[in-house]
Amino acid sequence: MSDDYYYLKAKYKGYRSRASYKIMEINKKFKIFKKGQKILDMCAAPGGWAQICSGEVGISGKVIALDKSYISPFKEKNIEIVSRDIFDNNLCAFLLDTYGEFDVLLSDCSPNISGDYSRDHSTQMYLANRALEVATQILKNEGNFVCKLFQGKESESFTKRTKSLFEKTKLYKPKASRKKSSEIYIIGINKLE
């Protein structure tokens, strides 16, 4: 199966990116979503994950698609776009004041790839650490966390830290990820008190 398969399939189905299939696979395996949930999708542009979440949480749920990059409007009524930098010092306070606690935090954040793997890995882990920091502040107890990592020297300590915060923690590489990519997803199930 070529790496273009998921890209073409996403285009055909009307999804905004091949990444839609990654979150579908993750949810099928780990049962992340339920009807009525409130989800924060960090670094959401172009919006492929938010589209999938919208259907999973239904009309009683809500998806906050957050990114400093432009996201074109969604036809789905339960998705709200928030234009904000994930490193904004007031982000967690803003989210809690505006929406209350969340059931799920998703982070498919990725750096602009430089080609220097060591640098790209460190930048990716910086993004992942921010996602985990936000998760600890805005997730409800028993909330779920999904975050992209690049495999490397810093991912082991990140995994240990995540394991200390969630009842179950797993690493998973969806089939929709490019074979040559070093990306892997960490899934934290049921945030501990």
TIRO-2110 file (N, C-alpha, C; in Angstrom, 1 decimal):
// TIRO-2110
0.9, -1.2, 0.0, N, 1, A
0.0, 0.0, 0.0, CA, 1, A
0.9, 1.2, 0.0, C, 1, A
0.7, 2.1, -1.0, N, 2, A
1.6, 3.3, -1.1, CA, 2, A
1.2, 4.3, 0.0, C, 2, A
2.2, 5.2, 0.3, N, 3, A
1.9, 6.2, 1.3, CA, 3, A
0.8, 7.2, 0.8, C, 3, A
0.6, 7.2, -0.5, N, 4, A
-0.4, 8.1, -1.0, CA, 4, A
-1.8, 7.6, -0.9, C, 4, A
-2.0, 6.3, -0.5, N, 5, A
-3.3, 5.7, -0.4, CA, 5, A
-4.2, 6.5, 0.6, C, 5, A
-3.7, 6.8, 1.8, N, 6, A
-4.6, 7.5, 2.7, CA, 6, A
-4.8, 8.9, 2.3, C, 6, A
-3.9, 9.5, 1.7, N, 7, A
-4.1, 10.9, 1.2, CA, 7, A
-5.2, 10.9, 0.2, C, 7, A
-5.2, 10.0, -0.8, N, 8, A
-6.2, 9.9, -1.8, CA, 8, A
-7.6, 9.5, -1.2, C, 8, A
-7.5, 8.6, -0.3, N, 9, A
-8.8, 8.1, 0.4, CA, 9, A
-9.4, 9.3, 1.1, C, 9, A
-8.6, 10.1, 1.8, N, 10, A
-9.1, 11.3, 2.6, CA, 10, A
-9.7, 12.3, 1.6, C, 10, A
-9.1, 12.5, 0.5, N, 11, A
-9.6, 13.5, -0.5, CA, 11, A
-11.0, 13.0, -1.0, C, 11, A
-11.1, 11.7, -1.3, N, 12, A
-12.3, 11.1, -1.8, CA, 12, A
-13.4, 11.2, -0.8, C, 12, A
-13.1, 10.9, 0.4, N, 13, A
-14.1, 10.9, 1.5, CA, 13, A
-14.5, 12.3, 2.0, C, 13, A
-13.7, 13.4, 1.6, N, 14, A
-14.0, 14.7, 2.0, CA, 14, A
-13.4, 15.1, 3.3, C, 14, A
-12.4, 14.3, 3.8, N, 15, A
-11.6, 14.7, 5.0, CA, 15, A
-10.6, 15.7, 4.6, C, 15, A
-10.2, 16.5, 5.6, N, 16, A
-9.2, 17.5, 5.4, CA, 16, A
-7.8, 17.0, 5.3, C, 16, A
-7.5, 15.9, 5.8, N, 17, A
-6.1, 15.3, 5.7, CA, 17, A
-6.1, 13.8, 5.9, C, 17, A
-5.0, 13.2, 5.5, N, 18, A
-4.8, 11.8, 5.8, CA, 18, A
-4.8, 11.5, 7.2, C, 18, A
-4.5, 12.5, 8.1, N, 19, A
-4.5, 12.3, 9.5, CA, 19, A
-5.8, 11.8, 10.1, C, 19, A
-6.9, 12.1, 9.4, N, 20, A
-8.2, 11.6, 9.8, CA, 20, A
-8.2, 10.1, 10.1, C, 20, A
-7.5, 9.4, 9.2, N, 21, A
-7.4, 7.9, 9.4, CA, 21, A
-6.6, 7.5, 10.6, C, 21, A
-5.6, 8.3, 11.0, N, 22, A
-4.8, 8.0, 12.2, CA, 22, A
-5.7, 8.0, 13.4, C, 22, A
-6.5, 9.1, 13.6, N, 23, A
-7.3, 9.2, 14.8, CA, 23, A
-8.5, 8.2, 14.7, C, 23, A
-8.9, 7.8, 13.6, N, 24, A
-9.9, 6.7, 13.5, CA, 24, A
-9.4, 5.4, 14.0, C, 24, A
-8.1, 5.1, 13.5, N, 25, A
-7.5, 3.9, 14.0, CA, 25, A
-7.2, 3.9, 15.5, C, 25, A
-6.8, 5.0, 16.0, N, 26, A
-6.5, 5.1, 17.4, CA, 26, A
-7.8, 4.9, 18.2, C, 26, A
-8.8, 5.6, 17.8, N, 27, A
-10.1, 5.4, 18.5, CA, 27, A
-10.7, 4.0, 18.4, C, 27, A
-10.5, 3.4, 17.3, N, 28, A
-11.0, 2.0, 17.1, CA, 28, A
-10.3, 1.1, 18.1, C, 28, A
-9.0, 1.3, 18.3, N, 29, A
-8.2, 0.4, 19.2, CA, 29, A
-8.4, 0.8, 20.7, C, 29, A
-8.5, 2.1, 21.0, N, 30, A
-8.4, 2.5, 22.4, CA, 30, A
-9.7, 3.1, 22.9, C, 30, A
-10.7, 3.2, 22.1, N, 31, A
-12.1, 3.7, 22.6, CA, 31, A
-11.9, 5.1, 23.3, C, 31, A
-11.3, 6.0, 22.6, N, 32, A
-11.0, 7.4, 23.2, CA, 32, A
-12.3, 8.2, 23.4, C, 32, A
-13.2, 8.1, 22.4, N, 33, A
-14.4, 9.0, 22.4, CA, 33, A
-15.7, 8.4, 22.8, C, 33, A
-16.6, 9.3, 23.3, N, 34, A
-17.9, 8.9, 23.7, CA, 34, A
-18.9, 10.0, 23.3, C, 34, A
-20.1, 9.7, 23.1, N, 35, A
-21.1, 10.8, 22.8, CA, 35, A
-21.1, 11.8, 23.9, C, 35, A
-21.3, 13.1, 23.6, N, 36, A
-21.4, 14.1, 24.6, CA, 36, A
-20.1, 14.7, 25.2, C, 36, A
-19.0, 14.1, 24.7, N, 37, A
-17.7, 14.6, 25.3, CA, 37, A
-17.3, 16.0, 24.8, C, 37, A
-16.5, 16.6, 25.5, N, 38, A
-15.8, 17.9, 25.1, CA, 38, A
-14.4, 17.6, 24.8, C, 38, A
-13.9, 17.9, 23.6, N, 39, A
-12.6, 17.6, 23.2, CA, 39, A
-11.8, 18.8, 22.8, C, 39, A
-10.6, 18.9, 23.2, N, 40, A
-9.6, 19.9, 22.7, CA, 40, A
-8.7, 19.3, 21.7, C, 40, A
-8.7, 19.8, 20.5, N, 41, A
-7.8, 19.3, 19.5, CA, 41, A
-6.8, 20.4, 19.3, C, 41, A
-5.6, 20.2, 19.8, N, 42, A
-4.5, 21.2, 19.8, CA, 42, A
-3.7, 21.1, 18.4, C, 42, A
-3.3, 22.2, 17.9, N, 43, A
-2.6, 22.2, 16.6, CA, 43, A
-3.5, 21.5, 15.6, C, 43, A
-4.7, 22.0, 15.5, N, 44, A
-5.8, 21.3, 14.8, CA, 44, A
-5.8, 21.5, 13.3, C, 44, A
-5.1, 22.5, 12.8, N, 45, A
-5.1, 22.8, 11.3, CA, 45, A
-4.5, 21.6, 10.6, C, 45, A
-5.1, 21.2, 9.5, N, 46, A
-6.2, 21.8, 8.8, CA, 46, A
-7.6, 21.4, 9.3, C, 46, A
-7.7, 20.4, 10.2, N, 47, A
-8.9, 20.0, 10.8, CA, 47, A
-9.4, 18.6, 10.6, C, 47, A
-8.5, 17.7, 10.1, N, 48, A
-8.9, 16.3, 9.9, CA, 48, A
-9.3, 15.6, 11.2, C, 48, A
-8.6, 15.8, 12.3, N, 49, A
-9.0, 15.1, 13.5, CA, 49, A
-10.3, 15.7, 14.1, C, 49, A
-10.5, 17.0, 14.0, N, 50, A
-11.7, 17.6, 14.5, CA, 50, A
-12.9, 17.1, 13.8, C, 50, A
-12.8, 16.9, 12.5, N, 51, A
-13.9, 16.3, 11.7, CA, 51, A
-14.4, 15.0, 12.2, C, 51, A
-13.4, 14.1, 12.5, N, 52, A
-13.7, 12.8, 13.0, CA, 52, A
-14.3, 12.9, 14.4, C, 52, A
-13.7, 13.7, 15.3, N, 53, A
-14.2, 13.9, 16.6, CA, 53, A
-15.7, 14.4, 16.6, C, 53, A
-16.0, 15.3, 15.7, N, 54, A
-17.3, 15.8, 15.6, CA, 54, A
-18.4, 14.7, 15.5, C, 54, A
-18.1, 13.8, 14.6, N, 55, A
-19.1, 12.6, 14.5, CA, 55, A
-19.1, 11.7, 15.7, C, 55, A
-17.9, 11.5, 16.3, N, 56, A
-17.8, 10.6, 17.5, CA, 56, A
-18.6, 11.2, 18.7, C, 56, A
-18.5, 12.5, 18.9, N, 57, A
-19.1, 13.0, 20.2, CA, 57, A
-20.6, 13.4, 19.9, C, 57, A
-20.9, 13.6, 18.6, N, 58, A
-22.3, 13.9, 18.3, CA, 58, A
-22.7, 15.3, 18.7, C, 58, A
-24.0, 15.6, 18.4, N, 59, A
-24.5, 16.9, 18.6, CA, 59, A
-24.5, 17.4, 20.1, C, 59, A
-24.5, 16.4, 21.0, N, 60, A
-24.4, 16.8, 22.4, CA, 60, A
-23.0, 17.1, 22.9, C, 60, A
-22.0, 16.8, 22.0, N, 61, A
-20.6, 17.0, 22.3, CA, 61, A
-20.1, 18.3, 21.7, C, 61, A
-18.8, 18.6, 22.0, N, 62, A
-18.2, 19.8, 21.5, CA, 62, A
-16.7, 19.5, 21.2, C, 62, A
-16.3, 20.1, 20.1, N, 63, A
-14.9, 20.0, 19.7, CA, 63, A
-14.3, 21.4, 19.6, C, 63, A
-13.2, 21.7, 20.3, N, 64, A
-12.5, 22.9, 20.2, CA, 64, A
-11.3, 22.7, 19.3, C, 64, A
-11.3, 23.2, 18.1, N, 65, A
-10.1, 23.1, 17.2, CA, 65, A
-9.2, 24.3, 17.4, C, 65, A
-8.1, 24.1, 18.1, N, 66, A
-7.2, 25.2, 18.5, CA, 66, A
-6.0, 25.2, 17.6, C, 66, A
-5.6, 26.4, 17.0, N, 67, A
-4.4, 26.5, 16.3, CA, 67, A
-4.1, 28.0, 16.1, C, 67, A
-2.8, 28.3, 16.0, N, 68, A
-2.5, 29.7, 15.6, CA, 68, A
-2.6, 29.9, 14.1, C, 68, A
-2.5, 28.8, 13.4, N, 69, A
-2.6, 28.8, 11.9, CA, 69, A
-4.1, 28.9, 11.6, C, 69, A
-4.4, 29.4, 10.4, N, 70, A
-5.8, 29.5, 10.0, CA, 70, A
-6.4, 28.2, 9.7, C, 70, A
-7.7, 28.0, 10.2, N, 71, A
-8.4, 26.8, 9.9, CA, 71, A
-9.7, 27.3, 9.2, C, 71, A
-10.0, 26.8, 8.0, N, 72, A
-11.2, 27.2, 7.3, CA, 72, A
-12.4, 26.6, 8.1, C, 72, A
-13.5, 27.4, 8.0, N, 73, A
-14.7, 27.0, 8.8, CA, 73, A
-15.2, 25.6, 8.5, C, 73, A
-15.8, 25.0, 9.5, N, 74, A
-16.3, 23.6, 9.4, CA, 74, A
-17.8, 23.7, 9.1, C, 74, A
-18.4, 22.7, 8.4, N, 75, A
-19.8, 22.7, 8.3, CA, 75, A
-20.4, 22.0, 9.5, C, 75, A
-19.7, 21.3, 10.3, N, 76, A
-20.2, 20.6, 11.5, CA, 76, A
-20.4, 21.7, 12.5, C, 76, A
-21.6, 21.7, 13.1, N, 77, A
-22.0, 22.7, 14.1, CA, 77, A
-21.4, 22.6, 15.5, C, 77, A
-20.9, 21.4, 15.8, N, 78, A
-20.3, 21.2, 17.1, CA, 78, A
-18.8, 21.4, 17.2, C, 78, A
-18.2, 22.0, 16.2, N, 79, A
-16.8, 22.3, 16.2, CA, 79, A
-16.7, 23.8, 16.3, C, 79, A
-15.9, 24.3, 17.2, N, 80, A
-15.6, 25.7, 17.4, CA, 80, A
-14.1, 25.9, 17.2, C, 80, A
-13.7, 26.9, 16.3, N, 81, A
-12.3, 27.2, 16.0, CA, 81, A
-11.8, 28.3, 17.0, C, 81, A
-10.7, 28.0, 17.6, N, 82, A
-10.1, 29.0, 18.5, CA, 82, A
-8.7, 29.3, 17.9, C, 82, A
-8.5, 30.6, 17.6, N, 83, A
-7.2, 31.0, 17.0, CA, 83, A
-6.3, 31.4, 18.2, C, 83, A
-5.4, 30.5, 18.6, N, 84, A
-4.5, 30.8, 19.7, CA, 84, A
-3.3, 30.0, 19.7, C, 84, A
-2.2, 30.5, 20.2, N, 85, A
-0.9, 29.8, 20.3, CA, 85, A
-0.9, 28.9, 21.5, C, 85, A
-0.4, 27.6, 21.3, N, 86, A
-0.5, 26.7, 22.4, CA, 86, A
0.5, 27.1, 23.5, C, 86, A
1.4, 28.0, 23.2, N, 87, A
2.4, 28.4, 24.3, CA, 87, A
1.9, 29.7, 24.9, C, 87, A
0.7, 30.2, 24.6, N, 88, A
0.2, 31.4, 25.3, CA, 88, A
0.1, 31.0, 26.8, C, 88, A
0.7, 31.9, 27.7, N, 89, A
0.7, 31.7, 29.1, CA, 89, A
-0.7, 31.6, 29.7, C, 89, A
-1.7, 32.2, 29.1, N, 90, A
-3.0, 32.3, 29.6, CA, 90, A
-3.9, 31.2, 29.0, C, 90, A
-3.4, 30.3, 28.2, N, 91, A
-4.2, 29.4, 27.5, CA, 91, A
-5.1, 28.5, 28.4, C, 91, A
-4.5, 27.9, 29.4, N, 92, A
-5.3, 27.0, 30.3, CA, 92, A
-6.4, 27.8, 31.0, C, 92, A
-6.1, 29.0, 31.5, N, 93, A
-7.1, 29.8, 32.2, CA, 93, A
-8.2, 30.1, 31.2, C, 93, A
-7.8, 30.5, 30.0, N, 94, A
-8.8, 30.9, 29.0, CA, 94, A
-9.7, 29.7, 28.7, C, 94, A
-9.1, 28.5, 28.5, N, 95, A
-9.9, 27.3, 28.2, CA, 95, A
-10.9, 26.9, 29.3, C, 95, A
-10.4, 26.9, 30.5, N, 96, A
-11.2, 26.6, 31.7, CA, 96, A
-12.3, 27.6, 31.9, C, 96, A
-12.0, 28.9, 31.8, N, 97, A
-13.0, 29.9, 32.0, CA, 97, A
-14.1, 29.8, 31.0, C, 97, A
-13.7, 29.5, 29.7, N, 98, A
-14.6, 29.6, 28.6, CA, 98, A
-15.4, 28.3, 28.5, C, 98, A
-14.7, 27.1, 28.7, N, 99, A
-15.4, 25.8, 28.4, CA, 99, A
-15.5, 24.9, 29.6, C, 99, A
-14.8, 25.2, 30.6, N, 100, A
-14.7, 24.2, 31.7, CA, 100, A
-13.7, 23.1, 31.4, C, 100, A
-13.7, 22.0, 32.2, N, 101, A
-12.8, 20.9, 32.0, CA, 101, A
-13.1, 20.1, 30.7, C, 101, A
-12.1, 19.5, 30.2, N, 102, A
-12.3, 18.7, 28.9, CA, 102, A
-12.2, 17.2, 29.2, C, 102, A
-12.9, 16.4, 28.4, N, 103, A
-12.8, 14.9, 28.5, CA, 103, A
-11.6, 14.3, 27.8, C, 103, A
-11.2, 15.0, 26.7, N, 104, A
-10.1, 14.5, 25.9, CA, 104, A
-9.3, 15.6, 25.4, C, 104, A
-7.9, 15.4, 25.4, N, 105, A
-7.0, 16.4, 24.8, CA, 105, A
-6.3, 15.6, 23.7, C, 105, A
-6.3, 16.1, 22.5, N, 106, A
-5.6, 15.5, 21.3, CA, 106, A
-4.5, 16.5, 20.9, C, 106, A
-3.3, 16.0, 20.6, N, 107, A
-2.2, 16.8, 20.1, CA, 107, A
-1.5, 16.1, 18.9, C, 107, A
-1.8, 16.6, 17.7, N, 108, A
-1.1, 16.1, 16.5, CA, 108, A
-0.1, 17.1, 16.1, C, 108, A
0.4, 17.9, 17.1, N, 109, A
1.3, 19.0, 16.8, CA, 109, A
2.6, 18.4, 16.2, C, 109, A
3.1, 19.1, 15.3, N, 110, A
4.4, 18.7, 14.6, CA, 110, A
5.2, 19.9, 14.2, C, 110, A
6.5, 19.8, 14.3, N, 111, A
7.3, 21.0, 13.9, CA, 111, A
7.4, 21.0, 12.4, C, 111, A
7.9, 22.2, 11.9, N, 112, A
8.3, 22.2, 10.5, CA, 112, A
9.6, 21.4, 10.4, C, 112, A
9.6, 20.4, 9.6, N, 113, A
10.7, 19.5, 9.6, CA, 113, A
11.9, 20.1, 8.9, C, 113, A
13.1, 20.1, 9.6, N, 114, A
14.3, 20.7, 9.1, CA, 114, A
15.2, 19.8, 8.4, C, 114, A
15.0, 18.5, 8.6, N, 115, A
15.9, 17.5, 8.0, CA, 115, A
17.0, 17.1, 9.0, C, 115, A
17.2, 17.8, 10.1, N, 116, A
18.1, 17.5, 11.1, CA, 116, A
17.3, 16.7, 12.2, C, 116, A
17.5, 15.4, 12.2, N, 117, A
16.6, 14.6, 13.0, CA, 117, A
16.6, 14.9, 14.5, C, 117, A
17.9, 15.1, 15.0, N, 118, A
18.0, 15.4, 16.4, CA, 118, A
17.3, 16.7, 16.8, C, 118, A
17.4, 17.7, 15.9, N, 119, A
16.7, 18.9, 16.2, CA, 119, A
15.2, 18.8, 16.1, C, 119, A
14.8, 18.1, 15.0, N, 120, A
13.3, 17.8, 14.9, CA, 120, A
12.7, 17.1, 16.0, C, 120, A
13.5, 16.1, 16.5, N, 121, A
13.0, 15.3, 17.6, CA, 121, A
12.9, 16.1, 18.9, C, 121, A
13.8, 17.0, 19.1, N, 122, A
13.8, 17.9, 20.3, CA, 122, A
12.6, 18.8, 20.2, C, 122, A
12.4, 19.4, 19.0, N, 123, A
11.3, 20.3, 18.8, CA, 123, A
10.0, 19.6, 19.0, C, 123, A
9.9, 18.4, 18.5, N, 124, A
8.6, 17.6, 18.7, CA, 124, A
8.4, 17.3, 20.1, C, 124, A
9.4, 17.0, 20.9, N, 125, A
9.2, 16.7, 22.3, CA, 125, A
8.8, 18.0, 23.1, C, 125, A
9.3, 19.1, 22.6, N, 126, A
8.9, 20.4, 23.3, CA, 126, A
7.4, 20.6, 23.1, C, 126, A
6.9, 20.3, 21.9, N, 127, A
5.5, 20.4, 21.6, CA, 127, A
4.7, 19.4, 22.5, C, 127, A
5.2, 18.2, 22.5, N, 128, A
4.5, 17.1, 23.3, CA, 128, A
4.5, 17.5, 24.8, C, 128, A
5.6, 18.0, 25.3, N, 129, A
5.6, 18.4, 26.7, CA, 129, A
4.6, 19.5, 27.0, C, 129, A
4.4, 20.4, 26.1, N, 130, A
3.4, 21.4, 26.3, CA, 130, A
2.0, 20.8, 26.3, C, 130, A
1.8, 19.9, 25.4, N, 131, A
0.5, 19.3, 25.3, CA, 131, A
0.2, 18.5, 26.6, C, 131, A
1.2, 17.8, 27.2, N, 132, A
1.0, 17.1, 28.4, CA, 132, A
0.7, 18.1, 29.6, C, 132, A
1.5, 19.2, 29.6, N, 133, A
1.3, 20.2, 30.6, CA, 133, A
-0.1, 20.8, 30.6, C, 133, A
-0.6, 21.1, 29.4, N, 134, A
-2.0, 21.6, 29.2, CA, 134, A
-3.0, 20.5, 29.7, C, 134, A
-2.7, 19.2, 29.3, N, 135, A
-3.6, 18.1, 29.7, CA, 135, A
-3.8, 18.0, 31.2, C, 135, A
-2.7, 18.2, 31.9, N, 136, A
-2.7, 18.0, 33.4, CA, 136, A
-3.6, 19.1, 34.0, C, 136, A
-3.7, 20.2, 33.3, N, 137, A
-4.5, 21.3, 33.9, CA, 137, A
-6.0, 21.4, 33.4, C, 137, A
-6.3, 20.9, 32.2, N, 138, A
-7.6, 21.1, 31.7, CA, 138, A
-8.4, 19.8, 31.6, C, 138, A
-7.8, 18.6, 31.8, N, 139, A
-8.5, 17.4, 31.6, CA, 139, A
-9.3, 17.1, 32.9, C, 139, A
-10.5, 16.5, 32.8, N, 140, A
-11.2, 16.0, 33.9, CA, 140, A
-10.4, 14.7, 34.4, C, 140, A
-10.7, 14.4, 35.7, N, 141, A
-10.2, 13.1, 36.2, CA, 141, A
-10.9, 12.0, 35.2, C, 141, A
-10.1, 11.0, 34.9, N, 142, A
-10.5, 10.0, 33.9, CA, 142, A
-10.6, 10.4, 32.5, C, 142, A
-10.0, 11.6, 32.2, N, 143, A
-9.9, 12.1, 30.9, CA, 143, A
-8.8, 11.4, 30.1, C, 143, A
-8.9, 11.5, 28.7, N, 144, A
-8.0, 10.8, 27.9, CA, 144, A
-7.1, 11.7, 27.1, C, 144, A
-5.9, 11.2, 26.7, N, 145, A
-4.9, 12.0, 26.1, CA, 145, A
-4.3, 11.3, 24.9, C, 145, A
-4.2, 11.9, 23.8, N, 146, A
-3.5, 11.3, 22.6, CA, 146, A
-2.5, 12.4, 22.1, C, 146, A
-1.2, 12.0, 21.9, N, 147, A
-0.2, 12.9, 21.5, CA, 147, A
0.8, 12.3, 20.6, C, 147, A
1.2, 13.0, 19.6, N, 148, A
2.2, 12.6, 18.6, CA, 148, A
3.6, 12.8, 19.3, C, 148, A
4.4, 11.8, 19.1, N, 149, A
5.9, 11.8, 19.5, CA, 149, A
6.7, 11.5, 18.2, C, 149, A
7.9, 11.9, 18.2, N, 150, A
8.9, 11.3, 17.3, CA, 150, A
9.8, 10.5, 18.2, C, 150, A
10.0, 9.2, 17.7, N, 151, A
10.8, 8.3, 18.5, CA, 151, A
12.3, 8.8, 18.6, C, 151, A
12.8, 8.7, 19.8, N, 152, A
14.2, 9.2, 20.0, CA, 152, A
14.5, 9.2, 21.5, C, 152, A
15.7, 9.8, 21.8, N, 153, A
16.2, 9.8, 23.1, CA, 153, A
15.3, 10.4, 24.2, C, 153, A
14.5, 11.4, 23.8, N, 154, A
13.7, 12.1, 24.8, CA, 154, A
12.3, 11.4, 25.0, C, 154, A
11.9, 10.5, 24.1, N, 155, A
10.6, 10.0, 24.2, CA, 155, A
10.4, 9.0, 25.3, C, 155, A
11.5, 8.4, 25.7, N, 156, A
11.4, 7.4, 26.9, CA, 156, A
11.0, 8.1, 28.2, C, 156, A
11.6, 9.2, 28.5, N, 157, A
11.3, 9.9, 29.7, CA, 157, A
9.9, 10.5, 29.6, C, 157, A
9.5, 10.9, 28.4, N, 158, A
8.2, 11.5, 28.3, CA, 158, A
7.1, 10.4, 28.5, C, 158, A
7.4, 9.2, 28.0, N, 159, A
6.5, 8.1, 28.2, CA, 159, A
6.4, 7.7, 29.7, C, 159, A
7.5, 7.7, 30.4, N, 160, A
7.4, 7.5, 31.9, CA, 160, A
6.6, 8.5, 32.6, C, 160, A
6.8, 9.8, 32.2, N, 161, A
6.0, 10.8, 32.9, CA, 161, A
4.5, 10.7, 32.6, C, 161, A
4.2, 10.3, 31.4, N, 162, A
2.8, 10.1, 31.0, CA, 162, A
2.2, 8.9, 31.8, C, 162, A
3.0, 7.9, 31.9, N, 163, A
2.5, 6.7, 32.7, CA, 163, A
2.2, 7.1, 34.1, C, 163, A
2.8, 8.0, 34.7, N, 164, A
2.6, 8.4, 36.1, CA, 164, A
1.3, 9.2, 36.2, C, 164, A
0.8, 9.7, 35.1, N, 165, A
-0.4, 10.6, 35.2, CA, 165, A
-1.7, 9.9, 34.7, C, 165, A
-1.6, 8.7, 34.1, N, 166, A
-2.8, 8.1, 33.5, CA, 166, A
-2.8, 6.6, 34.0, C, 166, A
-4.0, 6.1, 34.1, N, 167, A
-4.2, 4.7, 34.6, CA, 167, A
-3.5, 3.7, 33.6, C, 167, A
-3.7, 4.0, 32.3, N, 168, A
-3.1, 3.1, 31.3, CA, 168, A
-2.4, 4.0, 30.2, C, 168, A
-1.3, 3.6, 29.8, N, 169, A
-0.5, 4.4, 28.8, CA, 169, A
0.0, 3.4, 27.7, C, 169, A
-0.2, 3.7, 26.5, N, 170, A
0.2, 2.8, 25.4, CA, 170, A
0.9, 3.6, 24.3, C, 170, A
1.8, 3.0, 23.6, N, 171, A
2.4, 3.6, 22.4, CA, 171, A
1.8, 2.9, 21.2, C, 171, A
1.5, 3.6, 20.1, N, 172, A
0.8, 3.0, 19.0, CA, 172, A
1.2, 3.8, 17.7, C, 172, A
1.5, 3.0, 16.6, N, 173, A
1.7, 3.6, 15.3, CA, 173, A
0.6, 3.2, 14.4, C, 173, A
-0.3, 4.1, 14.0, N, 174, A
-1.3, 3.7, 13.1, CA, 174, A
-0.8, 3.3, 11.7, C, 174, A
-1.6, 2.5, 11.0, N, 175, A
-1.2, 2.1, 9.7, CA, 175, A
-1.2, 3.4, 8.7, C, 175, A
-2.0, 4.3, 9.1, N, 176, A
-2.1, 5.6, 8.2, CA, 176, A
-0.9, 6.5, 8.4, C, 176, A
0.0, 6.2, 9.4, N, 177, A
1.3, 6.9, 9.4, CA, 177, A
2.1, 6.4, 8.3, C, 177, A
2.9, 7.3, 7.8, N, 178, A
3.9, 6.9, 6.7, CA, 178, A
4.9, 5.9, 7.3, C, 178, A
5.1, 4.9, 6.5, N, 179, A
6.0, 3.8, 7.0, CA, 179, A
7.4, 4.4, 7.4, C, 179, A
7.9, 5.3, 6.6, N, 180, A
9.3, 5.9, 6.9, CA, 180, A
9.3, 6.8, 8.1, C, 180, A
8.1, 7.3, 8.5, N, 181, A
8.0, 8.3, 9.5, CA, 181, A
8.4, 7.7, 10.9, C, 181, A
9.0, 8.5, 11.7, N, 182, A
9.4, 8.1, 13.1, CA, 182, A
8.3, 8.4, 14.1, C, 182, A
7.2, 8.9, 13.6, N, 183, A
6.1, 9.3, 14.5, CA, 183, A
5.4, 8.1, 15.1, C, 183, A
5.0, 8.3, 16.3, N, 184, A
4.3, 7.3, 17.1, CA, 184, A
3.4, 8.1, 18.0, C, 184, A
2.3, 7.5, 18.4, N, 185, A
1.3, 8.2, 19.3, CA, 185, A
1.3, 7.6, 20.7, C, 185, A
1.3, 8.4, 21.7, N, 186, A
1.1, 8.0, 23.0, CA, 186, A
-0.3, 8.2, 23.4, C, 186, A
-0.9, 7.2, 24.0, N, 187, A
-2.3, 7.3, 24.4, CA, 187, A
-2.4, 7.1, 25.9, C, 187, A
-2.9, 8.1, 26.6, N, 188, A
-3.1, 8.0, 28.1, CA, 188, A
-4.6, 7.9, 28.3, C, 188, A
-5.0, 6.8, 29.0, N, 189, A
-6.4, 6.5, 29.3, CA, 189, A
-6.6, 6.7, 30.8, C, 189, A
-7.7, 7.5, 31.1, N, 190, A
-8.1, 7.7, 32.5, CA, 190, A
-7.1, 8.5, 33.3, C, 190, A
-7.1, 9.8, 33.2, N, 191, A
-6.2, 10.6, 34.0, CA, 191, A
-6.5, 10.4, 35.4, C, 191, A
-5.4, 10.3, 36.2, N, 192, A
-5.4, 10.0, 37.6, CA, 192, A
-5.7, 11.3, 38.3, C, 192, A
-6.2, 11.2, 39.5, N, 193, A
-6.5, 12.5, 40.4, CA, 193, A
-5.1, 13.0, 40.8, C, 193, A
END
